Amino acid sequence: MITKHYCKSIVRAALLLALTMCIIGLSPAFSTSAQAYSINDVSGNYVDQVDGWLKILGNGNSPVNYSPLMGIGLVTFYPGTASFHADWTLRHDAENHSQIHDGTYTVDANGHGTMTWQDHHRDFYIVNGGAELKWTNTDAAGDFVMASIGTMTKQ
């Protein structure tokens, strides 16, 4: 025989089960664990858009010339060797310049990475699950310094 008490118990159990399922279903949205990145999260071809300034230095590192810098290129990352190949077309001083370079890269667990070639250094962050890399040049002083930013978009 079904009593009032029995029905209330079943309703309470069903509500508790529904609440538990909602909490379990929402838990990934409130997860405190961050994704751990590696060099494998940056692989393949990226189109690179460059925008910034080029500062040519003279004796004693005094600025001789600032010129706008813009460009586009294709950067291919090879995670197996932590290396990359870049083919850029840059425009500054009203001239086009072809730049082809090979270098190495790193990626930290938090998605911060570095690219290094010749005497150049670039810092980037992985965004949109690796679909984009947002970057800035962080070159040391030399004959010239690039102050530029850009976005690499995965192809």
C-alpha positions as protocol buffer text, in pm:
chain_id: "A"
residue {
  index: 1
  type: MET
  ca { x: 0 y: 0 z: 0 }
}
residue {
  index: 2
  type: ILE
  ca { x: 134 y: 342 z: -104 }
}
residue {
  index: 3
  type: THR
  ca { x: 126 y: 599 z: 170 }
}
residue {
  index: 4
  type: LYS
  ca { x: 173 y: 977 z: 168 }
}
residue {
  index: 5
  type: HIS
  ca { x: 508 y: 934 z: 337 }
}
residue {
  index: 6
  type: TYR
  ca { x: 623 y: 689 z: 69 }
}
residue {
  index: 7
  type: CYS
  ca { x: 529 y: 930 z: -216 }
}
residue {
  index: 8
  type: LYS
  ca { x: 710 y: 1219 z: -45 }
}
residue {
  index: 9
  type: SER
  ca { x: 1022 y: 1005 z: -11 }
}
residue {
  index: 10
  type: ILE
  ca { x: 1019 y: 913 z: -382 }
}
residue {
  index: 11
  type: VAL
  ca { x: 971 y: 1279 z: -484 }
}
residue {
  index: 12
  type: ARG
  ca { x: 1255 y: 1387 z: -254 }
}
residue {
  index: 13
  type: ALA
  ca { x: 1484 y: 1117 z: -392 }
}
residue {
  index: 14
  type: ALA
  ca { x: 1400 y: 1215 z: -753 }
}
residue {
  index: 15
  type: LEU
  ca { x: 1466 y: 1585 z: -680 }
}
residue {
  index: 16
  type: LEU
  ca { x: 1794 y: 1501 z: -508 }
}
residue {
  index: 17
  type: LEU
  ca { x: 1897 y: 1287 z: -806 }
}
residue {
  index: 18
  type: ALA
  ca { x: 1806 y: 1567 z: -1051 }
}
residue {
  index: 19
  type: LEU
  ca { x: 2001 y: 1823 z: -845 }
}
residue {
  index: 20
  type: THR
  ca { x: 2304 y: 1594 z: -832 }
}
residue {
  index: 21
  type: MET
  ca { x: 2296 y: 1543 z: -1209 }
}
residue {
  index: 22
  type: CYS
  ca { x: 2277 y: 1921 z: -1267 }
}
residue {
  index: 23
  type: ILE
  ca { x: 2576 y: 1983 z: -1039 }
}
residue {
  index: 24
  type: ILE
  ca { x: 2781 y: 1709 z: -1207 }
}
residue {
  index: 25
  type: GLY
  ca { x: 2686 y: 1844 z: -1550 }
}
residue {
  index: 26
  type: LEU
  ca { x: 2795 y: 2197 z: -1460 }
}
residue {
  index: 27
  type: SER
  ca { x: 3121 y: 2104 z: -1286 }
}
residue {
  index: 28
  type: PRO
  ca { x: 3340 y: 2126 z: -1600 }
}
residue {
  index: 29
  type: ALA
  ca { x: 3231 y: 2488 z: -1644 }
}
residue {
  index: 30
  type: PHE
  ca { x: 3369 y: 2574 z: -1300 }
}
residue {
  index: 31
  type: SER
  ca { x: 3681 y: 2361 z: -1316 }
}
residue {
  index: 32
  type: THR
  ca { x: 3983 y: 2518 z: -1150 }
}
residue {
  index: 33
  type: SER
  ca { x: 4232 y: 2307 z: -1345 }
}
residue {
  index: 34
  type: ALA
  ca { x: 4392 y: 2488 z: -1638 }
}
residue {
  index: 35
  type: GLN
  ca { x: 4488 y: 2325 z: -1965 }
}
residue {
  index: 36
  type: ALA
  ca { x: 4854 y: 2230 z: -1980 }
}
residue {
  index: 37
  type: TYR
  ca { x: 5011 y: 2332 z: -2312 }
}
residue {
  index: 38
  type: SER
  ca { x: 5318 y: 2193 z: -2486 }
}
residue {
  index: 39
  type: ILE
  ca { x: 5505 y: 2243 z: -2813 }
}
residue {
  index: 40
  type: ASN
  ca { x: 5260 y: 1994 z: -2967 }
}
residue {
  index: 41
  type: ASP
  ca { x: 4982 y: 2255 z: -2938 }
}
residue {
  index: 42
  type: VAL
  ca { x: 5164 y: 2470 z: -3196 }
}
residue {
  index: 43
  type: SER
  ca { x: 5210 y: 2271 z: -3513 }
}
residue {
  index: 44
  type: GLY
  ca { x: 5154 y: 2315 z: -3882 }
}
residue {
  index: 45
  type: ASN
  ca { x: 5111 y: 2630 z: -4089 }
}
residue {
  index: 46
  type: TYR
  ca { x: 5017 y: 2975 z: -3958 }
}
residue {
  index: 47
  type: VAL
  ca { x: 4966 y: 3295 z: -4157 }
}
residue {
  index: 48
  type: ASP
  ca { x: 5149 y: 3572 z: -3970 }
}
residue {
  index: 49
  type: GLN
  ca { x: 5037 y: 3936 z: -3979 }
}
residue {
  index: 50
  type: VAL
  ca { x: 5304 y: 4187 z: -3869 }
}
residue {
  index: 51
  type: ASP
  ca { x: 5243 y: 4548 z: -3764 }
}
residue {
  index: 52
  type: GLY
  ca { x: 5491 y: 4778 z: -3591 }
}
residue {
  index: 53
  type: TRP
  ca { x: 5803 y: 4992 z: -3617 }
}
residue {
  index: 54
  type: LEU
  ca { x: 6161 y: 4928 z: -3714 }
}
residue {
  index: 55
  type: LYS
  ca { x: 6427 y: 5134 z: -3540 }
}
residue {
  index: 56
  type: ILE
  ca { x: 6767 y: 5144 z: -3709 }
}
residue {
  index: 57
  type: LEU
  ca { x: 7043 y: 5229 z: -3463 }
}
residue {
  index: 58
  type: GLY
  ca { x: 7364 y: 5420 z: -3521 }
}
residue {
  index: 59
  type: ASN
  ca { x: 7680 y: 5456 z: -3313 }
}
residue {
  index: 60
  type: GLY
  ca { x: 7616 y: 5442 z: -2940 }
}
residue {
  index: 61
  type: ASN
  ca { x: 7270 y: 5293 z: -3001 }
}
residue {
  index: 62
  type: SER
  ca { x: 7121 y: 5635 z: -3081 }
}
residue {
  index: 63
  type: PRO
  ca { x: 6816 y: 5612 z: -3308 }
}
residue {
  index: 64
  type: VAL
  ca { x: 6896 y: 5700 z: -3668 }
}
residue {
  index: 65
  type: ASN
  ca { x: 6566 y: 5614 z: -3830 }
}
residue {
  index: 66
  type: TYR
  ca { x: 6220 y: 5494 z: -3731 }
}
residue {
  index: 67
  type: SER
  ca { x: 6005 y: 5350 z: -4004 }
}
residue {
  index: 68
  type: PRO
  ca { x: 5665 y: 5183 z: -4006 }
}
residue {
  index: 69
  type: LEU
  ca { x: 5684 y: 4809 z: -4047 }
}
residue {
  index: 70
  type: MET
  ca { x: 5413 y: 4583 z: -4182 }
}
residue {
  index: 71
  type: GLY
  ca { x: 5414 y: 4243 z: -4333 }
}
residue {
  index: 72
  type: ILE
  ca { x: 5266 y: 3903 z: -4389 }
}
residue {
  index: 73
  type: GLY
  ca { x: 5420 y: 3561 z: -4388 }
}
residue {
  index: 74
  type: LEU
  ca { x: 5382 y: 3189 z: -4352 }
}
residue {
  index: 75
  type: VAL
  ca { x: 5528 y: 3022 z: -4042 }
}
residue {
  index: 76
  type: THR
  ca { x: 5546 y: 2643 z: -4018 }
}
residue {
  index: 77
  type: PHE
  ca { x: 5599 y: 2486 z: -3675 }
}
residue {
  index: 78
  type: TYR
  ca { x: 5755 y: 2139 z: -3639 }
}
residue {
  index: 79
  type: PRO
  ca { x: 5682 y: 2014 z: -3285 }
}
residue {
  index: 80
  type: GLY
  ca { x: 5895 y: 1702 z: -3325 }
}
residue {
  index: 81
  type: THR
  ca { x: 6208 y: 1918 z: -3339 }
}
residue {
  index: 82
  type: ALA
  ca { x: 6076 y: 2236 z: -3165 }
}
residue {
  index: 83
  type: SER
  ca { x: 6178 y: 2426 z: -3477 }
}
residue {
  index: 84
  type: PHE
  ca { x: 6002 y: 2653 z: -3723 }
}
residue {
  index: 85
  type: HIS
  ca { x: 6050 y: 2789 z: -4075 }
}
residue {
  index: 86
  type: ALA
  ca { x: 5925 y: 3138 z: -4163 }
}
residue {
  index: 87
  type: ASP
  ca { x: 5887 y: 3312 z: -4498 }
}
residue {
  index: 88
  type: TRP
  ca { x: 5788 y: 3677 z: -4447 }
}
residue {
  index: 89
  type: THR
  ca { x: 5737 y: 3969 z: -4684 }
}
residue {
  index: 90
  type: LEU
  ca { x: 5797 y: 4288 z: -4483 }
}
residue {
  index: 91
  type: ARG
  ca { x: 5753 y: 4648 z: -4592 }
}
residue {
  index: 92
  type: HIS
  ca { x: 5950 y: 4935 z: -4440 }
}
residue {
  index: 93
  type: ASP
  ca { x: 6127 y: 5243 z: -4576 }
}
residue {
  index: 94
  type: ALA
  ca { x: 5889 y: 5224 z: -4876 }
}
residue {
  index: 95
  type: GLU
  ca { x: 6048 y: 4896 z: -4985 }
}
residue {
  index: 96
  type: ASN
  ca { x: 5951 y: 4529 z: -4974 }
}
residue {
  index: 97
  type: HIS
  ca { x: 6192 y: 4290 z: -4806 }
}
residue {
  index: 98
  type: SER
  ca { x: 6182 y: 3911 z: -4818 }
}
residue {
  index: 99
  type: GLN
  ca { x: 6285 y: 3745 z: -4494 }
}
residue {
  index: 100
  type: ILE
  ca { x: 6329 y: 3367 z: -4475 }
}
residue {
  index: 101
  type: HIS
  ca { x: 6442 y: 3228 z: -4141 }
}
residue {
  index: 102
  type: ASP
  ca { x: 6462 y: 2906 z: -3944 }
}
residue {
  index: 103
  type: GLY
  ca { x: 6458 y: 2900 z: -3567 }
}
residue {
  index: 104
  type: THR
  ca { x: 6347 y: 2723 z: -3251 }
}
residue {
  index: 105
  type: TYR
  ca { x: 6048 y: 2767 z: -3023 }
}
residue {
  index: 106
  type: THR
  ca { x: 5928 y: 2673 z: -2677 }
}
residue {
  index: 107
  type: VAL
  ca { x: 5585 y: 2653 z: -2512 }
}
residue {
  index: 108
  type: ASP
  ca { x: 5523 y: 2672 z: -2136 }
}
residue {
  index: 109
  type: ALA
  ca { x: 5239 y: 2485 z: -1965 }
}
residue {
  index: 110
  type: ASN
  ca { x: 5040 y: 2811 z: -1937 }
}
residue {
  index: 111
  type: GLY
  ca { x: 5042 y: 2868 z: -2315 }
}
residue {
  index: 112
  type: HIS
  ca { x: 5326 y: 3124 z: -2324 }
}
residue {
  index: 113
  type: GLY
  ca { x: 5581 y: 3054 z: -2594 }
}
residue {
  index: 114
  type: THR
  ca { x: 5897 y: 3198 z: -2742 }
}
residue {
  index: 115
  type: MET
  ca { x: 6042 y: 3198 z: -3091 }
}
residue {
  index: 116
  type: THR
  ca { x: 6414 y: 3259 z: -3146 }
}
residue {
  index: 117
  type: TRP
  ca { x: 6604 y: 3309 z: -3471 }
}
residue {
  index: 118
  type: GLN
  ca { x: 6937 y: 3479 z: -3533 }
}
residue {
  index: 119
  type: ASP
  ca { x: 6938 y: 3770 z: -3284 }
}
residue {
  index: 120
  type: HIS
  ca { x: 6556 y: 3799 z: -3273 }
}
residue {
  index: 121
  type: HIS
  ca { x: 6319 y: 3695 z: -2999 }
}
residue {
  index: 122
  type: ARG
  ca { x: 5939 y: 3683 z: -3006 }
}
residue {
  index: 123
  type: ASP
  ca { x: 5698 y: 3603 z: -2721 }
}
residue {
  index: 124
  type: PHE
  ca { x: 5353 y: 3462 z: -2793 }
}
residue {
  index: 125
  type: TYR
  ca { x: 5046 y: 3320 z: -2622 }
}
residue {
  index: 126
  type: ILE
  ca { x: 4830 y: 3041 z: -2755 }
}
residue {
  index: 127
  type: VAL
  ca { x: 4466 y: 3152 z: -2787 }
}
residue {
  index: 128
  type: ASN
  ca { x: 4147 y: 2991 z: -2913 }
}
residue {
  index: 129
  type: GLY
  ca { x: 4282 y: 2641 z: -2854 }
}
residue {
  index: 130
  type: GLY
  ca { x: 4580 y: 2694 z: -3084 }
}
residue {
  index: 131
  type: ALA
  ca { x: 4383 y: 2850 z: -3370 }
}
residue {
  index: 132
  type: GLU
  ca { x: 4573 y: 3176 z: -3309 }
}
residue {
  index: 133
  type: LEU
  ca { x: 4899 y: 3293 z: -3159 }
}
residue {
  index: 134
  type: LYS
  ca { x: 4914 y: 3654 z: -3033 }
}
residue {
  index: 135
  type: TRP
  ca { x: 5272 y: 3778 z: -3028 }
}
residue {
  index: 136
  type: THR
  ca { x: 5510 y: 4067 z: -2968 }
}
residue {
  index: 137
  type: ASN
  ca { x: 5876 y: 4102 z: -3058 }
}
residue {
  index: 138
  type: THR
  ca { x: 6108 y: 4130 z: -2760 }
}
residue {
  index: 139
  type: ASP
  ca { x: 6441 y: 4176 z: -2939 }
}
residue {
  index: 140
  type: ALA
  ca { x: 6753 y: 4284 z: -2757 }
}
residue {
  index: 141
  type: ALA
  ca { x: 6935 y: 4593 z: -2882 }
}
residue {
  index: 142
  type: GLY
  ca { x: 7144 y: 4539 z: -3195 }
}
residue {
  index: 143
  type: ASP
  ca { x: 7183 y: 4713 z: -3529 }
}
residue {
  index: 144
  type: PHE
  ca { x: 6806 y: 4744 z: -3546 }
}
residue {
  index: 145
  type: VAL
  ca { x: 6514 y: 4672 z: -3316 }
}
residue {
  index: 146
  type: MET
  ca { x: 6164 y: 4573 z: -3419 }
}
residue {
  index: 147
  type: ALA
  ca { x: 5881 y: 4697 z: -3203 }
}
residue {
  index: 148
  type: SER
  ca { x: 5594 y: 4498 z: -3349 }
}
residue {
  index: 149
  type: ILE
  ca { x: 5292 y: 4290 z: -3264 }
}
residue {
  index: 150
  type: GLY
  ca { x: 5084 y: 4048 z: -3462 }
}
residue {
  index: 151
  type: THR
  ca { x: 4860 y: 3748 z: -3488 }
}
residue {
  index: 152
  type: MET
  ca { x: 4937 y: 3412 z: -3639 }
}
residue {
  index: 153
  type: THR
  ca { x: 4628 y: 3230 z: -3764 }
}
residue {
  index: 154
  type: LYS
  ca { x: 4637 y: 2853 z: -3813 }
}
residue {
  index: 155
  type: GLN
  ca { x: 4560 y: 2731 z: -4164 }
}
